[in-house]
Each structure stands twice: as C-alpha cells, then as structure tokens.
Amino acid sequence: MIKVLFICHGNICRSPMAEFLFKDMVKRFGKEDLVHIESCATSAEEIGNPVHYGTRRILNDLNIDCSKKRARRIRISDYDNFDYLICMDMENKYSLNRIIGNDYKNKVHMLLEYANINRDISDPWYTGNFNEAYKDIMLGLNAFYHFLFNK
C-alpha cells in the first residue's frame, strides 16, 4: 500500500483539501485499496479544529464529506510510516525538515513539483482565494496520480 501524507501549516485549508480530493480521485479510478491518504500540519495552532469553511465549501460542492476531519500535527514517526510527505509550500517543507530532520529517504516533496511547476500553492487562510488553491491542488494531484499509477 502506498501511504501519502499531505502537509500544510495548520491542516485546515490546503492539506485537508488535498487529502479529500485525492481520496475522491483514487476512489473514482478504483485505486482506493492501493493508497492510504492523510494530512497534517507543521504547526500546533489549529490542532483539533475542523476543516476551514472555505475548504469545506469547495469539498461540499463536490459532494465530498470532510466533517470528521480534525487538524493534527506531524509526528516524527510519520516519516517512517508514510512513503510520500507532500508539502504545499516551501515554508511547510522547511518546518517539516526541522521536525523530522534529514530527509535521507527522499520522501519530502512539493505537490506542484509533480506538475513540473516550481512554486508554492498560496495559502487561502491569508489570500481568501480558496478557488485558486483548489485549482493548484488539482493540478498537482492529477500529476501526482499520473506519477504513481502511470509510470
């Protein structure tokens, strides 16, 4: 089983959006038994909080339920337990590396790198633009899916 962990600052906007969109994607393509998907935060600021209403709105519009999701912080053990630790921006990657130490197994990646794009996915907590984050996340997820299953 492939284990994927999506990571952002608070685990209430971008990373749960990626988690639930990717769960929906692999289910639609009949791969849900091949992939375990979660998300987490690099900070402790939102621990225990539900998904942000902006992300919930987008997911609800797609008939994707995220109501049981609560923010959690990354654990050092996640590095060994997941195959891919996928960050939304460079600040997340920097913070992640401070928590887990050296990425000696090359598991830490940026989501948009799979689409050959070298930039961050902007944080809608600050921009308010959840639709832009959604478009970028879908771009990255489609490329990541292709990377995993169409090599």
C-alpha positions as CSV (number, residue, x, y, z in Angstrom):
1,M,0.0,0.0,0.0
2,I,1.2,3.5,-0.9
3,K,1.0,5.9,2.0
4,V,0.6,9.6,1.3
5,L,0.7,12.5,3.8
6,F,-0.3,16.0,2.6
7,I,1.2,18.8,4.7
8,C,0.5,22.5,5.2
9,H,0.8,25.0,8.1
10,G,-2.4,24.4,10.0
11,N,-4.1,21.4,8.5
12,I,-7.4,23.2,8.0
13,C,-7.1,24.6,4.4
14,R,-4.8,23.2,1.8
15,S,-3.6,19.8,3.1
16,P,-7.1,18.6,4.0
17,M,-8.3,19.8,0.6
18,A,-5.6,17.7,-1.0
19,E,-6.3,14.8,1.3
20,F,-10.0,14.6,0.5
21,L,-9.7,15.4,-3.2
22,F,-7.1,12.7,-3.6
23,K,-9.2,10.2,-1.7
24,D,-12.0,11.0,-4.1
25,M,-9.8,10.7,-7.1
26,V,-8.3,7.3,-6.2
27,K,-11.8,6.1,-5.4
28,R,-13.2,7.2,-8.7
29,F,-10.4,5.4,-10.5
30,G,-10.7,2.2,-8.4
31,K,-7.4,2.6,-6.6
32,E,-8.6,3.3,-3.1
33,D,-7.4,-0.1,-1.8
34,L,-3.9,0.8,-3.0
35,V,-3.4,4.1,-1.3
36,H,-3.7,5.3,2.3
37,I,-4.1,9.1,2.5
38,E,-3.9,11.6,5.4
39,S,-3.0,15.2,6.1
40,C,-1.4,17.1,8.9
41,A,0.1,20.4,10.0
42,T,3.6,21.6,10.7
43,S,2.3,23.9,13.4
44,A,0.2,23.3,16.6
45,E,-2.0,26.4,16.1
46,E,-5.1,24.6,14.8
47,I,-4.8,21.2,16.4
48,G,-8.3,19.7,16.9
49,N,-10.0,22.2,14.8
50,P,-12.3,21.2,11.9
51,V,-11.6,22.0,8.2
52,H,-11.8,25.7,7.3
53,Y,-15.2,26.7,5.9
54,G,-13.6,27.8,2.6
55,T,-12.2,24.3,2.0
56,R,-15.4,22.7,3.3
57,R,-17.5,24.7,0.8
58,I,-15.4,23.5,-2.1
59,L,-15.5,19.9,-0.9
60,N,-19.2,20.0,-0.1
61,D,-19.9,21.4,-3.6
62,L,-18.2,18.3,-4.9
63,N,-20.2,16.0,-2.6
64,I,-17.0,15.2,-0.6
65,D,-17.6,14.9,3.2
66,C,-14.8,16.1,5.4
67,S,-16.9,16.7,8.5
68,K,-15.0,14.3,10.8
69,K,-11.5,15.7,9.9
70,R,-9.7,17.4,12.7
71,A,-6.3,19.1,12.4
72,R,-3.3,17.2,13.7
73,R,0.3,18.0,13.8
74,I,3.0,15.9,12.2
75,R,4.8,13.3,14.3
76,I,8.4,12.2,13.8
77,S,7.1,8.7,13.3
78,D,5.1,9.9,10.2
79,Y,8.4,10.0,8.3
80,D,8.8,6.2,8.7
81,N,5.1,5.5,8.3
82,F,4.5,7.3,5.0
83,D,6.0,6.9,1.6
84,Y,5.3,10.5,0.4
85,L,5.3,13.6,2.6
86,I,3.9,16.3,0.3
87,C,4.1,20.0,1.2
88,M,2.0,22.8,-0.1
89,D,4.8,25.5,0.2
90,M,8.4,26.0,0.9
91,E,7.7,27.2,4.5
92,N,5.9,23.9,5.2
93,K,8.9,22.0,3.8
94,Y,11.4,24.0,5.9
95,S,9.3,23.5,9.0
96,L,8.8,19.8,8.2
97,N,12.6,19.3,7.9
98,R,13.1,21.0,11.2
99,I,10.7,18.4,12.8
100,I,11.8,15.2,11.1
101,G,15.5,16.0,10.5
102,N,17.3,14.8,7.4
103,D,15.1,13.5,4.5
104,Y,17.5,10.7,3.9
105,K,14.9,8.6,2.1
106,N,13.8,11.4,-0.3
107,K,10.2,11.3,0.8
108,V,9.6,15.0,1.2
109,H,8.2,16.8,-2.0
110,M,6.3,19.8,-3.1
111,L,2.9,19.0,-4.6
112,L,3.4,21.2,-7.7
113,E,6.7,19.6,-8.5
114,Y,4.8,16.6,-9.9
115,A,3.3,19.0,-12.5
116,N,6.8,20.4,-13.2
117,I,5.9,23.7,-11.6
118,N,8.4,25.3,-9.2
119,R,6.2,27.4,-6.9
120,D,4.1,27.3,-3.8
121,I,0.4,26.8,-3.5
122,S,-0.7,30.0,-1.9
123,D,-2.4,29.8,1.5
124,P,-6.1,30.7,1.3
125,W,-6.1,31.4,5.0
126,Y,-4.2,34.6,4.1
127,T,-5.4,35.2,0.5
128,G,-9.0,34.2,0.9
129,N,-8.8,32.6,-2.5
130,F,-9.8,29.0,-1.9
131,N,-10.7,28.6,-5.6
132,E,-7.1,29.4,-6.6
133,A,-5.8,26.9,-4.1
134,Y,-8.3,24.3,-5.4
135,K,-7.1,24.7,-9.0
136,D,-3.4,24.4,-8.0
137,I,-4.1,21.4,-5.7
138,M,-6.0,19.7,-8.5
139,L,-3.1,20.4,-11.0
140,G,-0.7,18.8,-8.5
141,L,-2.9,15.9,-7.6
142,N,-3.6,15.0,-11.3
143,A,0.2,15.0,-11.9
144,F,0.9,13.0,-8.7
145,Y,-1.8,10.4,-9.6
146,H,-0.1,10.0,-13.0
147,F,3.3,9.7,-11.3
148,L,2.0,6.9,-9.1
149,F,-0.1,4.9,-11.4
150,N,1.1,5.6,-15.0
151,K,4.8,5.4,-14.7
